[in-house]
Amino acid sequence: MFHIPFNNQYASLGPSFYVETLPSPVANPTLIKFNEDLAEALGISTSDLDPDDLATFFAGNRIADGSVPLAMAYAGHQFGNFVPQLGDGRALLLGEVASPDGDYFDVQLKGSGPTAYSRNGDGRAALGPVLREYLVSEAMATLGVPTTRALAAVTTGEDVVRDRLLPGGVITRVAKSFVRVGTFQYFAGRGDLDAVRKLADYVIEHNYPQLCDAQNSYVDLFKAVVDAQAVLIAQWMRLGFIHGVMNTDNMSIAGETIDYGPCAFMDEYKHNKVFSSIDRDGRYAYNNQPAIGLWNLTRLAECIAPLFSQDEDSAVEVAKDILTTYQPAYEQHWLANMRAKCGLTTDVDKAIANEDKVLIESLLDIMAQHQADFTQTFFYLSQSKLQSSEPTSKQDSALPDLFGRATQFNDWFRKWRQRLSYETISEEQRQATMQAVNPVYISRNHQIEAAIRAAEDHNDFSVFHDLLEVLQSPYTQQEGKDKYMLPPQADEVVKQTYCGT
């Protein structure tokens, strides 16, 4: 029997938190990819299993020994509108794993069939969204962004009905927690403070154990979640990543990127870029993400503030005080990230730091005006050799070419060179530090789409595997992989992304 060392403590919270549900078997599961490195890190041994066995387990046709599959209950604000009951409509928590390092991780099937929360849906996932989530979540991990991980992907041998018939798939996801802001909202909306407290205790034990002995662990929990969200969104912004559907039910309490639906990395830079087909008003546009983070945290505060103090006014004031720390924390993390991207690493006084912010924001404005590619701009910036007044390589000239050799950019470049005179490290060190934070490769929309088209239309997964391999080393330029650096041609541009439901 396939054994995963589950401990199933979420199941011990009681039936008001979930509905036990078995996956619905599929016709002919076939393994696409199994993440052996992640399995090893989790302490999961599959040495006795062949690909057919793995496909059977990770499609949900067989249940691993020790698993208690369940669909988690949660609510959420979807595009600002509160829905009191959502829940896992096509996902099942198989259980929690304690890794050899002592950290807890949740293991979940997505696309495994209907649950009590499916709302007349089929509970299935099309193959395209499975491949997208696998590629983007694993790319985020190698880029150093807190994220859910992909443990396995399988095809089901069955079609799902969307706007047309599409091949089905199941992805197995791993997270520090699948508890969401919406999970707290589910119980707070029912006036069940005991369940809110029980959930908070569970989160502290599993995700923030350092708070267990705090004087007021619930206050410290909220502080930790606020800072984790500020860190996370600052990471998104440094990479030009757009989540696309930042509903409260898609915000992880553990500070990880979760629920990769209509997500995308920008090609050409635009402040208010939107990809999601359902985000018609730009609520979750690129430049709105920090503010939406605060909005979501405010909804969390409404749920857990009663745990802060028995006095309502005092509890509200504590929540407000903590919320006021979010924006300064986000701005600090964002500026640190962007200074690093621009090679501004030496400690400077506040005045110069403020000038750095102006310098960075002016670059973004120029990028927007000239529709410069986000990733390429910073990559080529990291390659720039400042000791020579003339370009010495193709990459040196590629940077001004992104801006049509406009005077605006040339003026900015001179200011940047002048600012680097404050740095105390060598040019070689400066380039190395910049290259460590400016990726060569991201999971670009058109490349993901090419992998999906090959798989869905031709049952060819080689494009998926080749792209995934490149994304394992995003900060290192790989020989013969130049095409993965390139933005899309006009006929390859992906204008909209979809959630897959």
C-alpha positions as CSV (number, residue, x, y, z in Angstrom):
1,M,0.0,0.0,0.0
2,F,1.2,3.5,-0.9
3,H,1.9,5.3,2.4
4,I,2.2,9.0,3.1
5,P,2.8,9.9,6.7
6,F,-0.4,11.9,7.2
7,N,-1.4,13.1,10.6
8,N,-4.9,14.5,9.7
9,Q,-5.2,17.1,12.4
10,Y,-7.5,19.2,10.3
11,A,-9.9,16.3,10.3
12,S,-9.8,16.4,14.1
13,L,-11.3,19.9,14.1
14,G,-14.8,18.4,13.6
15,P,-17.4,18.1,10.9
16,S,-18.4,21.7,10.8
17,F,-15.0,22.4,9.2
18,Y,-15.4,20.0,6.2
19,V,-17.3,17.2,4.6
20,E,-15.5,13.9,4.2
21,T,-15.6,13.1,0.5
22,L,-14.0,10.4,-1.6
23,P,-12.5,11.3,-5.0
24,S,-14.5,10.2,-8.0
25,P,-12.6,7.5,-10.0
26,V,-11.6,8.4,-13.6
27,A,-11.4,6.2,-16.6
28,N,-7.8,6.0,-17.6
29,P,-5.3,8.0,-15.5
30,T,-1.9,8.6,-16.9
31,L,1.0,10.3,-15.2
32,I,2.3,13.5,-16.8
33,K,4.8,14.5,-14.1
34,F,5.7,13.5,-10.6
35,N,7.8,15.9,-8.6
36,E,10.4,13.6,-7.1
37,D,12.4,16.3,-5.4
38,L,9.3,17.7,-3.6
39,A,8.3,14.1,-2.6
40,E,11.7,13.5,-1.0
41,A,11.5,16.8,0.9
42,L,8.2,15.8,2.3
43,G,9.4,12.4,3.3
44,I,7.2,10.6,0.8
45,S,8.7,7.4,-0.6
46,T,7.5,6.1,-4.0
47,S,10.4,3.8,-4.8
48,D,8.1,0.8,-5.1
49,L,5.6,2.5,-7.4
50,D,5.7,2.7,-11.2
51,P,4.2,5.5,-13.2
52,D,0.8,3.7,-13.5
53,D,0.7,3.2,-9.8
54,L,1.4,6.9,-9.2
55,A,-1.2,7.9,-11.7
56,T,-3.8,5.8,-9.9
57,F,-3.1,7.4,-6.6
58,F,-2.8,11.0,-7.8
59,A,-5.9,10.8,-9.9
60,G,-7.8,9.7,-6.8
61,N,-8.7,6.2,-8.0
62,R,-6.9,4.8,-5.0
63,I,-6.5,6.4,-1.6
64,A,-3.1,6.3,0.1
65,D,-3.0,4.5,3.4
66,G,-3.6,7.0,6.2
67,S,-5.5,9.6,4.2
68,V,-8.8,11.0,5.2
69,P,-10.0,12.9,2.1
70,L,-12.2,15.9,2.9
71,A,-13.6,19.1,1.2
72,M,-12.9,22.1,3.4
73,A,-15.6,24.6,4.1
74,Y,-15.0,28.3,3.5
75,A,-16.7,31.5,2.5
76,G,-15.3,34.6,0.7
77,H,-15.6,38.0,-0.9
78,Q,-15.5,37.4,-4.7
79,F,-14.8,40.7,-6.5
80,G,-16.0,42.5,-3.4
81,N,-19.2,40.6,-2.9
82,F,-19.6,38.3,0.1
83,V,-20.6,34.7,-0.5
84,P,-21.3,33.0,2.8
85,Q,-20.6,29.5,1.6
86,L,-18.1,28.4,-1.1
87,G,-15.8,25.6,0.0
88,D,-13.7,23.1,-2.0
89,G,-15.8,22.5,-5.1
90,R,-13.3,20.5,-7.0
91,A,-10.5,19.9,-4.4
92,L,-10.0,17.4,-1.6
93,L,-7.5,17.7,1.3
94,L,-5.9,14.3,1.5
95,G,-4.2,15.2,4.8
96,E,-1.2,16.9,6.4
97,V,2.3,15.7,6.3
98,A,5.1,16.5,8.8
99,S,8.3,16.7,6.7
100,P,11.6,15.4,8.0
101,D,12.5,19.0,8.9
102,G,9.4,19.2,11.2
103,D,7.3,21.5,9.1
104,Y,3.7,20.8,8.3
105,F,2.4,20.6,4.7
106,D,-1.1,20.0,3.3
107,V,-1.5,17.7,0.3
108,Q,-4.6,18.2,-1.9
109,L,-6.1,16.9,-5.1
110,K,-7.6,19.4,-7.4
111,G,-10.0,18.2,-10.1
112,S,-10.9,15.0,-8.3
113,G,-14.7,15.2,-8.7
114,P,-17.8,16.8,-7.1
115,T,-18.1,17.7,-3.4
116,A,-20.8,19.1,-1.2
117,Y,-19.5,22.5,-2.2
118,S,-19.5,22.1,-6.0
119,R,-22.6,24.2,-6.6
120,N,-23.8,22.0,-9.5
121,G,-20.3,22.0,-11.0
122,D,-18.6,18.8,-12.1
123,G,-15.7,19.1,-9.7
124,R,-13.3,18.4,-12.5
125,A,-10.3,20.3,-14.0
126,A,-9.5,20.6,-17.6
127,L,-5.9,19.6,-18.6
128,G,-4.9,23.2,-19.6
129,P,-5.4,24.7,-16.1
130,V,-3.6,21.8,-14.6
131,L,-0.5,22.3,-16.8
132,R,-0.7,26.1,-16.2
133,E,-0.8,25.7,-12.4
134,Y,2.1,23.1,-12.4
135,L,4.3,25.4,-14.5
136,V,3.6,28.6,-12.8
137,S,3.6,27.3,-9.2
138,E,6.9,25.5,-9.8
139,A,8.3,28.6,-11.5
140,M,7.4,30.7,-8.5
141,A,9.1,28.3,-6.2
142,T,12.4,28.5,-8.1
143,L,12.0,32.3,-8.3
144,G,12.0,32.3,-4.5
145,V,8.3,33.4,-4.0
146,P,6.2,31.7,-1.3
147,T,3.8,29.4,-3.1
148,T,1.9,26.2,-3.2
149,R,3.8,23.5,-5.0
150,A,2.9,20.9,-7.6
151,L,3.5,17.3,-6.5
152,A,1.9,15.5,-9.4
153,A,-0.2,16.0,-12.6
154,V,-2.2,13.3,-14.4
155,T,-4.6,13.0,-17.3
156,T,-7.9,11.3,-16.5
157,G,-8.8,9.8,-19.9
158,E,-12.1,11.6,-19.7
159,D,-13.3,14.9,-21.2
160,V,-14.8,17.8,-19.3
161,V,-17.4,20.2,-20.6
162,R,-16.4,23.8,-20.7
163,D,-17.1,26.0,-23.7
164,R,-16.1,22.8,-25.6
165,L,-15.0,19.3,-24.7
166,L,-11.5,19.3,-23.2
167,P,-9.3,16.6,-21.9
168,G,-9.4,16.3,-18.1
169,G,-6.6,16.4,-15.6
170,V,-5.9,16.3,-11.8
171,I,-3.1,18.2,-10.0
172,T,-1.8,17.4,-6.6
173,R,-0.9,20.5,-4.7
174,V,1.2,21.0,-1.6
175,A,0.9,24.0,0.7
176,K,1.9,25.1,4.2
177,S,-1.8,25.6,4.6
178,F,-5.0,25.6,2.6
179,V,-6.7,27.7,5.3
180,R,-7.8,31.0,3.8
181,V,-9.1,34.3,4.9
182,G,-12.4,32.9,3.6
183,T,-12.2,30.0,6.1
184,F,-12.3,32.4,9.0
185,Q,-15.1,34.3,7.2
186,Y,-17.2,31.1,7.0
187,F,-17.4,30.8,10.8
188,A,-17.4,34.5,11.6
189,G,-20.3,34.9,9.2
190,R,-22.3,32.3,11.2
191,G,-21.4,34.0,14.5
192,D,-19.4,30.9,15.6
193,L,-16.6,32.5,17.6
194,D,-15.6,29.1,19.1
195,A,-14.9,27.8,15.7
196,V,-12.9,30.9,14.8
197,R,-10.8,30.4,17.9
198,K,-10.4,26.7,17.1
199,L,-9.3,27.5,13.6
200,A,-6.8,30.2,14.8
201,D,-5.3,27.7,17.3
202,Y,-4.9,25.2,14.5
203,V,-3.1,27.8,12.3
204,I,-0.8,28.9,15.1
205,E,0.2,25.3,15.9
206,H,0.8,24.4,12.2
207,N,2.0,27.6,10.6
208,Y,3.2,29.9,13.3
209,P,4.4,27.7,16.2
210,Q,6.7,30.4,17.4
211,L,3.6,32.2,18.7
212,C,2.3,29.4,20.8
213,D,3.7,30.9,24.1
214,A,3.0,34.5,23.2
215,Q,1.1,36.7,25.7
216,N,-1.7,37.2,23.2
217,S,-1.1,34.7,20.4
218,Y,-4.1,35.8,18.4
219,V,-2.8,39.4,18.2
220,D,0.6,38.1,17.2
221,L,-1.0,35.8,14.6
222,F,-2.6,38.7,12.9
223,K,0.6,40.7,12.9
224,A,2.4,37.7,11.3
225,V,-0.2,37.3,8.6
226,V,-0.2,41.0,7.8
227,D,3.6,41.0,7.4
228,A,3.6,37.8,5.4
229,Q,1.1,39.3,3.0
230,A,3.2,42.4,2.6
231,V,6.2,40.3,1.8
232,L,4.3,38.1,-0.7
233,I,2.8,40.9,-2.7
234,A,6.1,42.8,-2.8
235,Q,7.5,39.6,-4.4
236,W,4.7,39.5,-7.0
237,M,5.4,43.1,-7.9
238,R,9.1,42.7,-8.3
239,L,8.5,40.0,-11.0
240,G,5.6,41.6,-12.8
241,F,3.2,38.8,-11.6
242,I,-0.5,39.3,-11.6
243,H,-2.6,36.8,-9.6
244,G,-5.8,37.7,-11.3
245,V,-8.4,36.7,-8.7
246,M,-7.4,38.0,-5.3
247,N,-10.7,37.1,-3.6
248,T,-10.5,36.5,0.1
249,D,-11.1,32.8,-0.5
250,N,-7.9,32.8,-2.6
251,M,-5.7,34.4,0.1
252,S,-3.7,31.9,2.1
253,I,-3.3,32.4,5.9
254,A,0.2,31.1,5.6
255,G,1.4,33.9,3.2
256,E,1.7,31.7,0.1
257,T,0.6,32.3,-3.5
258,I,-2.4,30.0,-3.8
259,D,-5.0,29.1,-6.5
260,Y,-3.3,29.8,-9.8
261,G,-6.3,30.5,-12.1
262,P,-6.1,33.4,-14.5
263,C,-2.7,34.3,-13.3
264,A,0.0,35.7,-15.6
265,F,3.4,37.4,-15.8
266,M,3.5,40.6,-17.7
267,D,5.4,40.9,-21.0
268,E,5.3,44.6,-21.9
269,Y,4.9,46.7,-18.8
270,K,1.7,48.4,-18.0
271,H,0.8,49.8,-14.5
272,N,-2.7,48.6,-14.5
273,K,-2.3,45.4,-16.6
274,V,-5.1,42.9,-16.4
275,F,-5.3,39.4,-17.9
276,S,-8.2,37.7,-16.2
277,S,-11.2,37.4,-18.4
278,I,-13.5,37.8,-15.3
279,D,-11.8,40.9,-13.9
280,R,-13.7,43.3,-16.2
281,D,-13.2,46.4,-14.0
282,G,-9.6,45.8,-13.2
283,R,-10.2,45.3,-9.5
284,Y,-7.2,42.9,-9.4
285,A,-5.0,44.8,-11.9
286,Y,-1.2,44.7,-11.3
287,N,-1.0,48.1,-9.5
288,N,-4.1,47.3,-7.4
289,Q,-2.6,44.2,-5.8
290,P,-1.0,45.9,-2.8
291,A,-4.3,47.7,-1.9
292,I,-6.3,44.6,-2.3
293,G,-4.0,42.8,0.1
294,L,-4.9,45.4,2.7
295,W,-8.6,45.1,1.9
296,N,-8.4,41.3,2.3
297,L,-6.5,41.7,5.6
298,T,-9.2,44.0,6.8
299,R,-11.8,41.3,6.2
300,L,-9.7,38.9,8.3
301,A,-9.5,41.5,11.0
302,E,-13.3,41.6,11.2
303,C,-13.3,37.9,11.8
304,I,-10.6,37.5,14.5
305,A,-10.6,40.8,16.3
306,P,-13.1,39.4,18.9
307,L,-10.2,37.1,19.9
308,F,-8.0,40.1,20.7
309,S,-9.9,41.3,23.7
310,Q,-13.3,40.8,25.4
311,D,-13.8,44.6,25.1
312,E,-15.0,45.3,21.6
313,D,-13.6,48.8,21.4
314,S,-10.2,47.7,22.5
315,A,-10.2,44.8,20.1
316,V,-11.1,47.1,17.2
317,E,-8.3,49.5,18.1
318,V,-5.8,46.7,18.2
319,A,-6.9,45.5,14.8
320,K,-6.7,49.0,13.3
321,D,-3.2,49.6,14.8
322,I,-1.9,46.4,13.2
323,L,-3.5,47.2,9.8
324,T,-1.7,50.5,9.8
325,T,1.6,48.6,9.7
326,Y,0.8,46.9,6.4
327,Q,1.4,49.8,4.0
328,P,4.7,50.8,5.4
329,A,5.8,47.2,5.6
330,Y,4.8,46.6,2.0
331,E,6.6,49.7,0.8
332,Q,9.7,48.8,2.6
333,H,9.7,45.3,1.1
334,W,8.9,46.6,-2.4
335,L,11.6,49.2,-2.3
336,A,14.2,46.7,-1.0
337,N,13.3,44.3,-3.8
338,M,13.3,47.0,-6.5
339,R,16.6,48.5,-5.3
340,A,18.1,45.1,-5.5
341,K,16.8,44.7,-9.1
342,C,18.5,47.9,-10.0
343,G,21.8,47.1,-8.2
344,L,21.3,49.6,-5.4
345,T,22.5,47.4,-2.6
346,T,24.7,49.7,-0.5
347,D,23.2,51.1,2.7
348,V,22.3,54.7,2.2
349,D,20.6,57.4,4.2
350,K,16.9,58.2,4.0
351,A,17.2,61.0,1.5
352,I,19.1,58.8,-1.0
353,A,16.6,55.9,-0.4
354,N,13.8,58.3,-1.3
355,E,15.7,59.4,-4.4
356,D,16.0,55.7,-5.3
357,K,12.3,55.3,-5.1
358,V,11.8,58.2,-7.5
359,L,14.5,56.7,-9.8
360,I,12.8,53.3,-9.9
361,E,9.3,54.7,-10.4
362,S,10.5,56.9,-13.2
363,L,11.9,53.8,-14.9
364,L,8.6,52.0,-14.6
365,D,6.9,55.1,-16.1
366,I,9.3,55.0,-19.1
367,M,8.8,51.3,-19.5
368,A,5.0,51.8,-19.6
369,Q,5.3,54.6,-22.1
370,H,7.5,52.5,-24.5
371,Q,5.8,49.1,-23.7
372,A,9.2,47.7,-22.7
373,D,9.2,44.1,-21.7
374,F,9.3,43.9,-17.8
375,T,11.6,40.9,-17.4
376,Q,14.0,41.7,-20.3
377,T,14.4,45.3,-19.1
378,F,15.8,44.3,-15.7
379,F,17.7,41.3,-17.1
380,Y,19.5,43.5,-19.6
381,L,20.0,46.2,-17.0
382,S,21.8,43.5,-14.9
383,Q,24.1,42.8,-17.9
384,S,25.1,46.4,-18.4
385,K,28.8,47.2,-18.3
386,L,29.2,50.7,-17.0
387,Q,32.9,51.1,-17.3
388,S,32.7,51.4,-21.1
389,S,30.9,54.3,-22.7
390,E,30.0,52.3,-25.7
391,P,28.0,49.0,-25.9
392,T,30.4,46.0,-26.0
393,S,28.0,43.2,-26.7
394,K,24.6,42.4,-28.2
395,Q,23.1,42.5,-24.7
396,D,24.5,46.0,-24.0
397,S,22.7,47.3,-27.0
398,A,19.5,45.3,-26.4
399,L,18.5,47.4,-23.4
400,P,18.2,50.8,-25.2
401,D,16.6,48.9,-28.1
402,L,13.7,48.0,-25.8
403,F,13.0,51.7,-25.6
404,G,13.5,52.5,-29.2
405,R,16.7,54.3,-28.1
406,A,14.5,57.1,-26.7
407,T,16.1,60.1,-25.1
408,Q,13.9,59.5,-22.0
409,F,15.6,56.2,-21.4
410,N,19.0,57.5,-22.1
411,D,18.6,60.3,-19.6
412,W,17.3,57.8,-17.0
413,F,20.3,55.5,-17.7
414,R,22.7,58.4,-17.1
415,K,21.0,59.1,-13.7
416,W,21.2,55.4,-12.8
417,R,25.0,55.3,-13.6
418,Q,25.4,58.4,-11.4
419,R,23.5,56.8,-8.6
420,L,25.8,53.7,-8.8
421,S,28.7,55.9,-7.9
422,Y,27.5,55.7,-4.3
423,E,27.9,51.9,-4.3
424,T,31.0,50.4,-2.7
425,I,31.0,47.1,-4.5
426,S,32.8,46.3,-7.8
427,E,31.0,46.2,-11.1
428,E,31.4,42.4,-11.2
429,Q,29.8,42.1,-7.7
430,R,27.0,44.5,-8.7
431,Q,26.2,42.5,-11.8
432,A,26.2,39.3,-9.8
433,T,23.8,40.6,-7.2
434,M,21.5,42.0,-9.8
435,Q,21.5,38.7,-11.8
436,A,20.6,36.8,-8.6
437,V,17.2,38.7,-8.4
438,N,16.4,39.4,-12.1
439,P,15.3,36.2,-13.8
440,V,16.3,35.3,-17.3
441,Y,13.2,33.1,-17.7
442,I,9.7,33.4,-16.5
443,S,6.7,31.2,-17.3
444,R,5.5,33.5,-20.1
445,N,1.9,33.2,-21.2
446,H,2.5,32.3,-24.8
447,Q,4.9,29.5,-23.8
448,I,2.4,28.1,-21.4
449,E,-0.2,28.3,-24.1
450,A,2.1,26.5,-26.5
451,A,2.5,23.7,-23.9
452,I,-1.2,23.5,-23.4
453,R,-2.0,23.4,-27.1
454,A,0.5,20.6,-27.8
455,A,-0.9,18.6,-24.9
456,E,-4.6,19.1,-25.5
457,D,-4.5,19.0,-29.3
458,H,-1.8,16.4,-30.0
459,N,-1.3,14.6,-26.7
460,D,2.3,15.9,-26.8
461,F,3.7,16.8,-23.4
462,S,7.3,17.4,-24.6
463,V,6.7,21.2,-24.8
464,F,5.5,21.2,-21.2
465,H,8.5,19.2,-20.0
466,D,11.0,21.3,-21.9
467,L,9.5,24.5,-20.5
468,L,9.4,23.1,-17.0
469,E,13.1,22.1,-17.2
470,V,14.1,25.6,-18.2
471,L,12.1,27.1,-15.4
472,Q,14.1,25.1,-12.8
473,S,17.0,27.6,-13.2
474,P,15.4,30.9,-13.9
475,Y,18.3,33.1,-12.9
476,T,20.9,31.3,-15.0
477,Q,21.2,31.8,-18.8
478,Q,21.1,28.4,-20.4
479,E,22.8,27.5,-23.6
480,G,20.5,27.0,-26.5
481,K,17.5,28.2,-24.6
482,D,17.3,31.8,-25.9
483,K,13.8,31.3,-27.3
484,Y,12.5,31.1,-23.7
485,M,13.8,34.6,-23.0
486,L,11.7,36.1,-25.8
487,P,8.4,37.9,-25.5
488,P,5.6,36.8,-27.8
489,Q,5.4,37.6,-31.5
490,A,2.3,39.5,-32.5
491,D,0.4,36.3,-33.3
492,E,1.4,34.7,-30.0
493,V,0.2,37.3,-27.6
494,V,-2.2,36.0,-24.9
495,K,-4.6,38.8,-24.1
496,Q,-6.7,37.0,-21.6
497,T,-6.4,34.2,-19.1
498,Y,-9.1,32.1,-17.7
499,C,-9.8,30.4,-14.3
500,G,-10.6,27.0,-15.8
501,T,-13.9,26.4,-14.0
